[in-house]
Amino acid sequence: MEDSVNRIGYLMHEFAVERCEGRRYGLLEGGYNFEDLGKNVLAFCEGLRGK
């Protein structure tokens, strides 16, 4: 799951650079597994940063 969350963030990063002058935002939906929430949020943010 962590890899797919990172990939979603990275895709948003690529789109933002290509179409939005680098501007971006993040949105989390409900239904979290609280045991994995921290690492998934970190993975998403790293993807959003282009990592």
Z-matrix of the N, CA and C atoms (Angstrom, degrees):
N
C 1 1.462
C 2 1.524 1 111.13
N 3 1.316 2 115.76 1 -40.99
C 4 1.461 3 120.21 2 -178.10
C 5 1.529 4 111.41 3 -57.20
N 6 1.343 5 117.37 4 -41.84
C 7 1.466 6 121.23 5 179.55
C 8 1.519 7 111.91 6 -64.47
N 9 1.327 8 116.85 7 -39.75
C 10 1.465 9 119.43 8 -179.23
C 11 1.526 10 110.96 9 -70.64
N 12 1.321 11 117.29 10 -34.43
C 13 1.469 12 120.99 11 177.41
C 14 1.521 13 109.40 12 -66.63
N 15 1.332 14 116.94 13 -41.44
C 16 1.455 15 121.02 14 176.64
C 17 1.524 16 110.06 15 -61.92
N 18 1.303 17 117.27 16 -42.19
C 19 1.469 18 121.90 17 -178.97
C 20 1.528 19 110.89 18 -62.20
N 21 1.310 20 117.32 19 -41.52
C 22 1.467 21 120.52 20 177.65
C 23 1.526 22 109.80 21 -60.96
N 24 1.327 23 116.78 22 -45.85
C 25 1.465 24 120.39 23 177.48
C 26 1.517 25 111.61 24 -60.20
N 27 1.336 26 116.21 25 -41.79
C 28 1.462 27 120.07 26 -179.36
C 29 1.530 28 111.32 27 -65.93
N 30 1.312 29 117.29 28 -40.12
C 31 1.465 30 120.23 29 177.26
C 32 1.528 31 110.70 30 -61.94
N 33 1.325 32 116.99 31 -39.04
C 34 1.467 33 120.41 32 176.81
C 35 1.525 34 110.30 33 -65.23
N 36 1.335 35 116.60 34 -38.49
C 37 1.468 36 121.12 35 177.14
C 38 1.530 37 110.02 36 -60.65
N 39 1.319 38 117.43 37 -50.08
C 40 1.466 39 121.45 38 -179.28
C 41 1.529 40 111.32 39 -58.75
N 42 1.326 41 116.25 40 -45.06
C 43 1.458 42 120.50 41 179.39
C 44 1.529 43 110.81 42 -62.38
N 45 1.335 44 116.27 43 -43.09
C 46 1.463 45 120.40 44 -178.73
C 47 1.519 46 111.42 45 -62.46
N 48 1.316 47 117.14 46 -42.15
C 49 1.464 48 120.78 47 179.62
C 50 1.521 49 110.04 48 -66.29
N 51 1.319 50 116.25 49 -42.87
C 52 1.465 51 120.94 50 -175.33
C 53 1.521 52 112.81 51 -73.91
N 54 1.312 53 117.55 52 -39.69
C 55 1.476 54 120.06 53 -169.57
C 56 1.525 55 115.60 54 -117.26
N 57 1.330 56 118.77 55 -16.19
C 58 1.473 57 120.07 56 -169.95
C 59 1.523 58 113.12 57 -126.93
N 60 1.334 59 117.26 58 23.37
C 61 1.461 60 121.91 59 -179.79
C 62 1.527 61 111.85 60 54.69
N 63 1.333 62 116.57 61 33.01
C 64 1.457 63 121.77 62 177.33
C 65 1.515 64 115.66 63 84.68
N 66 1.329 65 117.31 64 -6.44
C 67 1.476 66 119.16 65 179.39
C 68 1.521 67 109.34 66 -73.17
N 69 1.310 68 116.53 67 142.01
C 70 1.463 69 120.29 68 179.14
C 71 1.514 70 110.39 69 -155.19
N 72 1.315 71 115.07 70 170.61
C 73 1.456 72 121.80 71 177.33
C 74 1.518 73 107.84 72 -148.43
N 75 1.301 74 116.60 73 165.71
C 76 1.459 75 121.37 74 176.82
C 77 1.519 76 109.94 75 -129.02
N 78 1.316 77 115.63 76 150.34
C 79 1.454 78 121.67 77 -179.15
C 80 1.522 79 108.25 78 -142.10
N 81 1.301 80 116.68 79 129.58
C 82 1.458 81 121.29 80 177.91
C 83 1.522 82 109.02 81 -106.89
N 84 1.316 83 116.16 82 135.32
C 85 1.460 84 120.90 83 176.48
C 86 1.529 85 108.65 84 -94.39
N 87 1.296 86 118.36 85 172.58
C 88 1.468 87 122.22 86 -177.49
C 89 1.519 88 113.01 87 -82.22
N 90 1.325 89 116.04 88 -178.05
C 91 1.454 90 122.17 89 177.32
C 92 1.513 91 113.06 90 84.41
N 93 1.316 92 117.44 91 42.75
C 94 1.461 93 121.91 92 -174.94
C 95 1.514 94 112.70 93 -81.30
N 96 1.318 95 114.80 94 147.51
C 97 1.454 96 122.36 95 165.26
C 98 1.526 97 104.26 96 -92.91
N 99 1.320 98 117.58 97 104.76
C 100 1.457 99 120.97 98 -171.96
C 101 1.528 100 113.17 99 -64.63
N 102 1.307 101 118.12 100 -21.46
C 103 1.464 102 120.10 101 176.82
C 104 1.520 103 111.41 102 -68.62
N 105 1.326 104 117.77 103 -30.02
C 106 1.465 105 122.31 104 -177.97
C 107 1.524 106 113.66 105 -107.75
N 108 1.308 107 118.48 106 -2.56
C 109 1.457 108 121.68 107 -173.18
C 110 1.524 109 112.70 108 -57.41
N 111 1.317 110 117.67 109 -47.16
C 112 1.468 111 120.76 110 -177.35
C 113 1.511 112 112.97 111 -59.21
N 114 1.332 113 116.83 112 -48.37
C 115 1.470 114 118.79 113 -177.91
C 116 1.524 115 111.47 114 -70.18
N 117 1.332 116 117.64 115 -31.32
C 118 1.465 117 119.84 116 177.95
C 119 1.526 118 111.45 117 -71.71
N 120 1.325 119 117.57 118 -38.68
C 121 1.467 120 120.46 119 176.42
C 122 1.526 121 109.24 120 -64.09
N 123 1.329 122 117.27 121 -43.49
C 124 1.459 123 120.87 122 177.47
C 125 1.526 124 111.07 123 -60.83
N 126 1.318 125 117.32 124 -44.63
C 127 1.472 126 121.07 125 179.49
C 128 1.527 127 110.56 126 -61.52
N 129 1.326 128 117.21 127 -41.70
C 130 1.465 129 121.15 128 178.20
C 131 1.530 130 110.57 129 -62.85
N 132 1.327 131 116.17 130 -46.37
C 133 1.470 132 120.33 131 -178.65
C 134 1.519 133 111.02 132 -64.30
N 135 1.318 134 117.83 133 -38.82
C 136 1.462 135 120.17 134 176.80
C 137 1.521 136 110.75 135 -63.38
N 138 1.317 137 117.34 136 -42.16
C 139 1.461 138 120.52 137 175.63
C 140 1.511 139 111.73 138 -62.28
N 141 1.308 140 116.56 139 -42.03
C 142 1.463 141 121.71 140 179.56
C 143 1.525 142 110.73 141 -62.60
N 144 1.322 143 116.42 142 -30.54
C 145 1.474 144 121.25 143 177.18
C 146 1.521 145 111.69 144 -80.72
N 147 1.332 146 118.21 145 -7.48
C 148 1.456 147 121.23 146 178.39
C 149 1.508 148 113.85 147 95.14
N 150 1.332 149 116.48 148 18.72
C 151 1.481 150 120.82 149 -179.88
C 152 1.490 151 110.87 150 -108.03
